[in-house]
Amino acid sequence: MKGKRGAYPNWQTFLLLLILGGIVGGWIGDAMIKIWPVLATWGRVHSIGIPSFTLDLKVFTLSFGFMLRINLFTIIGFVAAYFIYKRI
């Protein structure tokens, strides 16, 4: 007997939706803060990640860094993207 497998798309689609959800959530949050400045506390950004690191070897330069700038609106965008993923 075959096991039942979920009909969800692959993880690449999920990752793409999460990234887009965070970006769109941030944009909507910025627009809402410009319209209603009272929401500025919800738009406070917290940075999580690895600061930029550069290694200069004279032949080539290698730079690496990753920073996630997150606020409440990006989290709302992540949650919305998750629900969209579940509906696909």
FENPEGI-V109141 format. One record per pair of residues at least 24 apart in sequence whose ideal C-beta (glycine too) atoms are under 6 Angstrom apart, sorted by the first residue. I is the first residue (numbers start at 1). J is the second residue. D is the distance in Angstrom with one decimal. If there is no record, write none. Layout:
I;J;D, I;J;D
This chain:
9;88;5.5, 14;85;5.2, 17;81;4.3, 17;84;6.0, 17;85;5.1, 18;78;5.7, 18;81;5.1, 21;77;4.0, 21;78;5.3, 21;80;5.5, 21;81;2.7, 22;74;4.5, 22;77;5.0, 22;78;5.6, 24;77;5.5, 25;73;4.7, 25;74;4.7, 25;76;5.2, 25;77;2.0, 26;73;5.9, 26;74;4.9, 29;73;2.6, 42;72;4.5, 43;71;5.3, 45;69;5.0, 45;71;5.0, 46;70;5.6
